[in-house]
Amino acid sequence: MNKTGEKFKVNNIASKIEKMQKDGNISKAIEICQSAIRQDPTNYELHVRLGDLYLEKHLNIYQPRQYIDEAINEYRIALESDLNSAEIHYKLGITFYHKGEFEKAQNHLGIALEYDEKHYNAHFMTARILARKNRTSEAMAHLKNSLKYGRHKNSRAHYLIFTLLRLNPDKSLIKSFNTYGHLLKAIFKLPFDKAAQKETLAKINSIKFLFVYLKGYYLEKTMNINEATELYTHAIEKAPGYVSLYLWLGNAYRSLGRVNDALNEYRMAIWLDPMNITAYKLLCTMFEEQGDYDSAVEVYKKLIEMNPDDAIYHSNLANIYYLKGDVKTAVSHYQTAIALNPNQSWTSIIAQTLGYIFHESKENYDAAISAYQSATILNPTDIDIYLSLGSAYYDKGDHSNALNTYRLALEIDPNNSRIHCNLGFLLWGKGMIEEAVKEYDKAIQLEPNYDIAYNNLGVIYLDNLGYVQKAIDNLTKAVQCNGRYALAHYNLGRAMAIKGDKIEAARFLQIALDLNTHTNELDENEIKMKIKELFD
């Protein structure tokens, strides 16, 4: 057959396939294309066409999503015949994007732009990937090129710019006008952008499931959860490619306590849509609730791989590593989260958490102090940070800076009972008994049920001033305020022993011993020794 005949044949097949596509019969179109390839296996245009059909079927919510690898295979076969084809590399980039393999997608899109720097769709898809990674400035550069070369055919680029500009904290009138100007341009250019039309149509199709969502939500709220699971299951049978259904079903199973079923639905959602952030987050939450920290770590690693600049993912992963006992790795991810700094208030909390880890777990007081100081700079009115900083200074033995920190905190909030209590403890440690008593009295005045202040004041009266009855009065208040306070019961037992009331002393010491099995505040042997001494 001559070239004219071959071209006619290809065009004839293409017209048949297009007719099938318009009629919504993708499976029949695939059969026709496969048949043509069997007759002409070296025709790369047919392989490209078949790849397009597989991808379209894969993205169809009324079909099971299982054709992505077939699409990749067809594009690769076509690429062997035309290695320098920007369009085929672009199509491979799209396919890997939908498979969730962003690096491969970006690599093929980059090659497409090397061969054709004016390929506006390749610029757009590159921008979409970069935007997901929070690399906004790089994404904007590609979007400008996409608009430059795509002109009236690039509605999607305008819409993505609109989306990114909305995240900008600058809400001035001029900026807002520019932002919504891109939205209007996206709408205006929609009739000229086929890819945008397909994505818009897919969103419109998803509205059809709004009734399913609302009915399921009502059933769950009225505790008819089994009926909700039946509703979602029936909907999945009709639209096995609609990912949200699997998430709703997973949530319903979770409400029923069917953990494995919920996990399977979340995994299914990820299998269908490897970029579904909601599914990954739900999976992480489930693993954390079940104490399966190793699995949670793997999921968070995947989230970070997809979006390496998301500080919250690094912070959450750090929390899990800390729970696992891997302090070194936890610290590393907390430090990364701080460096990414999404906002000052949030970063202050992370810095405070890091300080706590250094303070409590590693006993690295200088590192803890540094982290707490960073937190105070980010959020200078948070009293909790000053309390932690003062405690770190105290534990380091730097009582002078601890005192200055508490006094600075009192300037911010003079009626904070915890500051007065901490200051009382510091003054007590420095031997300034009279001043310590005043601070504890002030703490109790501000918070009449402050068990720790009552306990510490009672110990001062007992051990430092020798006022046994005053000690008993304050320690009695401490145990009344907190019936599970082992240390206060122990100190009240000591006070009763000094008073000579051995029966009451033994009773309170025994309560302290019982409580201590849960709180581990005291040395168990020391309590037993005190009880033994009462009757020796």
TORKETOR-961191 format. One line per 4 residues: their letters; for each residue z, x, y of C-alpha. Coordinates in steps of 0.25 Angstrom, whole numbers, plus 5000, padded with zeros to 4 digits. Each point is the difference from the previous one (the first is absolute). Example, Ala and Ser with C-alpha at 12.3 -4.5 7.8 and 13.67 -1.06 7.14 Angstrom:
AS = 5031 5049 4982 ~ 4998 5006 5014 .
END
This chain:
MNKT = 5000 5000 5000 ~ 4996 5005 5014 ~ 5010 5002 5011 ~ 4995 4987 5007 .
GEKF = 5003 4992 4987 ~ 5014 5007 4998 ~ 5003 4996 5014 ~ 4996 4986 4998 .
KVNN = 5008 4999 4987 ~ 5012 5005 5007 ~ 4999 4990 5012 ~ 4997 4989 4990 .
IASK = 5013 5003 4993 ~ 5008 5002 5013 ~ 4995 4986 5004 ~ 5005 4994 4987 .
IEKM = 5013 5007 5001 ~ 5002 4995 5015 ~ 4997 4986 4996 ~ 5010 5001 4989 .
QKDG = 5010 5005 5010 ~ 4998 4989 5010 ~ 5002 4990 4989 ~ 5013 5007 4997 .
NISK = 4996 5004 4986 ~ 5004 5015 5000 ~ 5001 5001 4985 ~ 4985 4995 4998 .
AIEI = 4996 5010 5011 ~ 5007 5011 4993 ~ 4992 4997 4987 ~ 4987 5000 5007 .
CQSA = 5003 5014 5006 ~ 5005 5005 4987 ~ 4987 4995 4993 ~ 4992 5007 5010 .
IRQD = 5007 5013 4999 ~ 4998 5000 4985 ~ 4985 5000 5003 ~ 5001 5010 5011 .
PTNY = 5013 5008 4998 ~ 4996 5011 5011 ~ 4998 4990 5011 ~ 5012 5004 5009 .
ELHV = 4998 4987 5009 ~ 5003 4991 4988 ~ 5013 5008 4997 ~ 5004 4999 5015 .
RLGD = 4997 4985 4999 ~ 5008 4998 4987 ~ 5012 5008 5007 ~ 4999 4990 5012 .
LYLE = 5001 4989 4990 ~ 5011 5005 4992 ~ 5008 5003 5013 ~ 4997 4986 5005 .
KHLN = 5005 4994 4987 ~ 5012 5009 5000 ~ 5004 4995 5014 ~ 4998 4985 4996 .
IYQP = 5013 4993 5000 ~ 4995 4990 4989 ~ 4997 5012 4991 ~ 5009 5010 4993 .
RQYI = 5000 5013 5007 ~ 4995 5009 4990 ~ 4987 5005 5004 ~ 5003 5011 5010 .
DEAI = 4998 5012 4990 ~ 4986 4994 4996 ~ 4996 5000 5015 ~ 5004 5014 5001 .
NEYR = 4993 5004 4988 ~ 4987 4994 5005 ~ 5001 5006 5014 ~ 5002 5014 4993 .
IALE = 4988 4998 4991 ~ 4992 4997 5013 ~ 5006 5012 5007 ~ 4994 5009 4989 .
SDLN = 4986 4996 5005 ~ 5003 5001 5015 ~ 5012 5010 5002 ~ 4998 5000 5015 .
SAEI = 5000 4985 5002 ~ 5010 4996 5011 ~ 4999 4986 4996 ~ 5004 5002 4985 .
HYKL = 5012 5009 5004 ~ 5004 4989 5010 ~ 5000 4990 4989 ~ 5008 5009 4991 .
GITF = 5010 5002 5011 ~ 5002 4984 5001 ~ 5001 4999 4985 ~ 5011 5011 5000 .
YHKG = 5007 4993 5012 ~ 5001 4987 4992 ~ 5005 5008 4988 ~ 5011 5006 5009 .
EFEK = 4995 5014 4998 ~ 5000 5003 5015 ~ 4998 5015 4999 ~ 4987 4998 4992 .
AQNH = 4996 4989 5009 ~ 5002 5009 5012 ~ 4992 5012 4993 ~ 4988 4991 4997 .
LGIA = 5000 4994 5014 ~ 5001 5014 5006 ~ 4988 5004 4992 ~ 4992 4988 5005 .
LEYD = 5003 5004 5014 ~ 4995 5014 4998 ~ 4987 4994 4995 ~ 4999 4990 5011 .
EKHY = 5010 5001 5011 ~ 4995 4987 5006 ~ 5004 4992 4988 ~ 5009 4990 5007 .
NAHF = 5006 4993 4988 ~ 5005 5014 4994 ~ 5006 5003 5014 ~ 5007 4986 4999 .
MTAR = 5005 5002 4986 ~ 5005 5014 5003 ~ 5008 4994 5012 ~ 5006 4989 4991 .
ILAR = 5005 5010 4990 ~ 5006 5009 5012 ~ 5006 4988 5006 ~ 5007 4997 4987 .
KNRT = 5006 5014 5001 ~ 5005 4997 5014 ~ 4990 5011 5005 ~ 4996 4991 5011 .
SEAM = 4994 5010 5010 ~ 4990 5005 4989 ~ 4997 4986 4996 ~ 4997 4996 5014 .
AHLK = 4990 5012 5001 ~ 4992 4994 4988 ~ 5001 4986 5005 ~ 4993 5005 5014 .
NSLK = 4989 5006 4991 ~ 4999 4987 4992 ~ 4998 4992 5013 ~ 4991 5010 5006 .
YGRH = 4990 5000 4988 ~ 5003 4986 4994 ~ 4998 4993 5014 ~ 5000 4985 4998 .
KNSR = 5001 5001 4984 ~ 5014 5005 5000 ~ 5010 4989 5002 ~ 5010 5006 4991 .
AHYL = 5002 5012 5009 ~ 5004 4992 5012 ~ 5010 4992 4991 ~ 5006 5013 4995 .
IFTL = 5001 5005 5014 ~ 5007 4987 5004 ~ 5010 5002 4989 ~ 5003 5014 5003 .
LRLN = 5001 4998 5015 ~ 5010 4988 4998 ~ 5010 5010 4993 ~ 5000 5008 5013 .
PDKS = 5013 4998 5008 ~ 4992 5000 5013 ~ 4999 4985 5003 ~ 4995 5001 5014 .
LIKS = 4990 4990 5005 ~ 4988 5009 5000 ~ 5003 5005 4986 ~ 5002 4986 4995 .
FNTY = 4987 4996 5006 ~ 4993 5012 4993 ~ 5007 4996 4987 ~ 4995 4986 5000 .
GHLL = 4987 5004 5005 ~ 4997 5007 4987 ~ 5005 4987 4992 ~ 4989 4992 5008 .
KAIF = 4990 5010 4997 ~ 5003 5000 4985 ~ 4998 4985 5001 ~ 4987 5001 5008 .
KLPF = 4994 5010 4990 ~ 5004 4993 4987 ~ 4987 4993 4998 ~ 4993 5014 5000 .
DKAA = 5010 5007 4991 ~ 4998 4996 4985 ~ 5012 5008 4995 ~ 5009 4993 5010 .
QKET = 4994 4987 4996 ~ 5004 5003 4985 ~ 5014 5004 5004 ~ 5002 4988 5009 .
LAKI = 4995 4991 4989 ~ 5010 5006 4990 ~ 5011 4997 5010 ~ 4995 4986 5002 .
NSIK = 5000 4998 4985 ~ 5014 5005 4999 ~ 5004 4988 5009 ~ 4997 4991 4988 .
FLFV = 5012 5005 4994 ~ 5009 4996 5011 ~ 5004 4987 4993 ~ 5004 5007 4988 .
YLKG = 5009 5009 5008 ~ 5006 4989 5008 ~ 5002 4992 4987 ~ 5006 5012 4992 .
YYLE = 5009 5003 5012 ~ 5005 4986 5000 ~ 5003 5000 4985 ~ 5007 5013 5001 .
KTMN = 5009 4995 5011 ~ 5003 4988 4993 ~ 5004 5008 4988 ~ 4988 4995 4991 .
INEA = 4996 5014 4998 ~ 4994 4998 4986 ~ 4991 4990 5006 ~ 4996 5010 5010 .
TELY = 4997 5010 4989 ~ 4991 4990 4994 ~ 4993 4997 5013 ~ 4997 5015 5002 .
THAI = 4996 5003 4986 ~ 4990 4988 5001 ~ 4994 5005 5013 ~ 4998 5014 4994 .
EKAP = 4992 4994 4989 ~ 4991 4995 5010 ~ 5000 5012 5009 ~ 5004 5012 4992 .
GYVS = 4995 5010 5011 ~ 5009 4994 5011 ~ 5012 5010 5001 ~ 5010 4992 5008 .
LYLW = 5001 4990 4988 ~ 5006 5012 4991 ~ 5010 5003 5011 ~ 5005 4986 5002 .
LGNA = 5001 4998 4985 ~ 5008 5014 4999 ~ 5009 4995 5011 ~ 5002 4987 4992 .
YRSL = 5003 5007 4987 ~ 5010 5009 5008 ~ 5007 4988 5005 ~ 5002 4995 4985 .
GRVN = 5005 5014 4996 ~ 4988 5003 4992 ~ 4999 5015 5004 ~ 4990 5005 4990 .
DALN = 4990 4988 5004 ~ 5002 5002 5015 ~ 4997 5015 4998 ~ 4988 4997 4992 .
EYRM = 4994 4991 5011 ~ 5003 5010 5011 ~ 4993 5011 4991 ~ 4988 4990 4998 .
AIWL = 4999 4999 5015 ~ 4999 5015 5002 ~ 4990 5001 4989 ~ 4991 4990 5007 .
DPMN = 5003 5005 5013 ~ 5005 5015 5000 ~ 5002 4999 5015 ~ 5009 4988 5000 .
ITAY = 5012 5006 5008 ~ 5008 4987 4998 ~ 4999 5001 4984 ~ 5005 5015 5001 .
KLLC = 5012 4996 5008 ~ 5004 4988 4991 ~ 4999 5009 4988 ~ 5009 5011 5007 .
TMFE = 5010 4989 5003 ~ 5000 4995 4986 ~ 5002 5014 4995 ~ 5011 5003 5009 .
EQGD = 5007 4987 4996 ~ 4999 5004 4986 ~ 5005 5014 5003 ~ 4987 5006 4995 .
YDSA = 5000 5011 5010 ~ 4989 5009 4993 ~ 4990 4988 5000 ~ 5004 4997 5015 .
VEVY = 4997 5015 5004 ~ 4986 4999 4993 ~ 4996 4988 5008 ~ 5005 5005 5013 .
KKLI = 4993 5013 4997 ~ 4987 4991 4999 ~ 5003 4993 5013 ~ 5002 5014 5007 .
EMNP = 4987 5005 4994 ~ 4993 4988 5006 ~ 5007 5001 5013 ~ 5007 5014 5002 .
DDAI = 5004 4997 5014 ~ 5009 4988 4998 ~ 5014 5004 5003 ~ 5006 4988 4993 .
YHSN = 4994 5004 4987 ~ 5006 5014 5001 ~ 5013 4994 5004 ~ 5001 4990 4988 .
LANI = 4995 5011 4990 ~ 5011 5009 5006 ~ 5011 4989 4997 ~ 4995 4999 4986 .
YYLK = 5001 5015 4998 ~ 5014 5000 5006 ~ 5004 4989 4990 ~ 4994 5009 4989 .
GDVK = 5009 5011 5004 ~ 4988 5009 5005 ~ 5006 5003 5014 ~ 4990 5011 5003 .
TAVS = 4988 4992 4998 ~ 5006 4988 5007 ~ 5003 5009 5012 ~ 4986 5005 5000 .
HYQT = 4994 4986 5001 ~ 5011 4996 5011 ~ 4995 5011 5008 ~ 4986 4996 4999 .
AIAL = 5003 4986 5004 ~ 5007 5005 5012 ~ 4988 5009 5004 ~ 4991 4988 4999 .
NPNQ = 5009 4993 5010 ~ 4995 4985 5000 ~ 5010 4996 5011 ~ 5013 5006 5005 .
SWTS = 5010 4990 4995 ~ 4995 5000 4986 ~ 4999 5016 5000 ~ 5014 5000 5005 .
IIAQ = 5005 4993 4988 ~ 4992 5009 4991 ~ 5006 5012 5007 ~ 5014 4994 4998 .
TLGY = 4997 4998 4985 ~ 4996 5015 4999 ~ 5013 5004 5007 ~ 5008 4992 4990 .
IFHE = 4993 5007 4989 ~ 5003 5014 5005 ~ 5014 4996 5004 ~ 5004 4993 4987 .
SKEN = 4991 5006 4989 ~ 4997 5014 5004 ~ 5012 5003 5009 ~ 4991 5006 5010 .
YDAA = 5007 4997 5012 ~ 4991 5007 5010 ~ 4988 4993 4994 ~ 5007 4987 5001 .
ISAY = 5004 5002 5014 ~ 4986 5004 5004 ~ 4995 4987 4994 ~ 5010 4991 5006 .
QSAT = 4997 5007 5014 ~ 4986 4996 4998 ~ 5004 4986 4997 ~ 5008 4999 5013 .
ILNP = 4988 5005 5008 ~ 4991 4989 4994 ~ 5011 4989 5001 ~ 5011 5005 5010 .
TDID = 5007 4986 5000 ~ 5002 4999 4985 ~ 5015 5002 4998 ~ 4999 5002 4985 .
IYLS = 4992 5013 5002 ~ 5012 5006 5009 ~ 5010 4996 4989 ~ 4992 5007 4990 .
LGSA = 4998 5012 5009 ~ 5015 5001 5003 ~ 5003 4999 4986 ~ 4991 5012 4997 .
YYDK = 5006 5008 5011 ~ 5014 4997 4994 ~ 4996 5004 4986 ~ 4994 5013 5005 .
GDHS = 5013 5003 5007 ~ 4994 4999 5014 ~ 5011 4990 5005 ~ 4996 5003 5015 .
NALN = 4986 4995 4998 ~ 5005 4988 4992 ~ 5010 4996 5011 ~ 4988 5001 5010 .
TYRL = 4991 4992 4992 ~ 5010 4989 4998 ~ 5004 5000 5015 ~ 4985 4999 5003 .
ALEI = 4999 4988 4990 ~ 5012 4993 5008 ~ 4992 5002 5013 ~ 4989 4991 4994 .
DPNN = 5009 4990 4993 ~ 5015 5001 5004 ~ 5004 4988 4992 ~ 4995 5005 4987 .
SRIH = 5011 5000 4989 ~ 4993 5010 4991 ~ 4999 5010 5011 ~ 5015 4999 5003 .
CNLG = 5003 5001 4985 ~ 4992 5012 4998 ~ 5006 5007 5013 ~ 5014 4996 4995 .
FLLW = 4997 5008 4986 ~ 4995 5012 5008 ~ 5012 5001 5009 ~ 5009 4998 4988 .
GKGM = 4993 5012 4993 ~ 5002 5008 5013 ~ 5015 4997 5000 ~ 4999 4991 5012 .
IEEA = 5008 4989 4994 ~ 5004 4992 5012 ~ 4986 4999 5005 ~ 4995 4996 4986 .
VKEY = 5010 4989 4999 ~ 4994 4995 5013 ~ 4986 5000 4995 ~ 5004 4993 4987 .
DKAI = 5008 4989 5008 ~ 4987 4998 5009 ~ 4991 4999 4987 ~ 5010 4989 4995 .
QLEP = 5000 4993 5013 ~ 4985 4999 5000 ~ 4999 4997 4985 ~ 5013 4993 4995 .
NYDI = 4995 5001 4986 ~ 4997 5015 5000 ~ 5005 5004 4986 ~ 4997 5015 5002 .
AYNN = 5007 5001 5013 ~ 5013 4993 4995 ~ 5000 5009 4988 ~ 4998 5013 5008 .
LGVI = 5011 4995 5010 ~ 5009 4997 4989 ~ 4999 5014 4994 ~ 5002 5006 5014 .
YLDN = 5013 4992 5001 ~ 5004 5004 4986 ~ 4996 5015 4999 ~ 5000 5005 5014 .
LGYV = 5010 4991 5008 ~ 5010 4996 4988 ~ 5000 4985 5005 ~ 5000 4994 4986 .
QKAI = 5001 4985 5004 ~ 4988 5002 5010 ~ 4992 5007 4989 ~ 5003 4988 4990 .
DNLT = 4996 4990 5011 ~ 4987 5006 5003 ~ 4997 5003 4985 ~ 5003 4986 4996 .
KAVQ = 4990 4995 5011 ~ 4990 5010 4994 ~ 5001 4994 4986 ~ 5000 4986 5006 .
CNGR = 4987 5003 5007 ~ 4994 5006 4988 ~ 5006 4997 4986 ~ 4991 5010 4993 .
YALA = 5004 5012 5009 ~ 5006 5009 4989 ~ 5004 5011 5010 ~ 5008 4990 5009 .
HYNL = 5007 4994 4987 ~ 5003 5015 4996 ~ 5006 5003 5014 ~ 5008 4987 5000 .
GRAM = 5006 5004 4986 ~ 5004 5013 5006 ~ 5007 4994 5012 ~ 5007 4990 4991 .
AIKG = 5005 5012 4991 ~ 5005 5007 5013 ~ 5007 4987 5004 ~ 5007 5000 4986 .
DKIE = 4993 4987 4995 ~ 4995 5006 4986 ~ 4995 4986 4995 ~ 4991 4997 5012 .
AARF = 4996 5015 5000 ~ 4996 4999 4985 ~ 4992 4987 5002 ~ 4992 5005 5012 .
LQIA = 4997 5014 4993 ~ 4996 4992 4987 ~ 4990 4991 5009 ~ 4995 5013 5006 .
LDLN = 4998 5006 4986 ~ 4992 4987 4995 ~ 4992 5000 5013 ~ 4996 5015 4999 .
THTN = 4993 4997 4987 ~ 4989 4993 5008 ~ 5001 5008 5014 ~ 5003 5014 4995 .
ELDE = 5007 5003 5014 ~ 5012 5008 4994 ~ 5004 5009 4989 ~ 5004 4991 4988 .
NEIK = 5010 5011 4995 ~ 5007 5001 5014 ~ 5002 4984 5000 ~ 5006 5001 4985 .
MKIK = 5009 5012 5004 ~ 5006 4992 5012 ~ 5003 4988 4991 ~ 5006 5009 4990 .
ELFD = 5009 5007 5011 ~ 5006 4986 5004 ~ 5007 4999 4986 ~ 5003 5015 4997 .
END
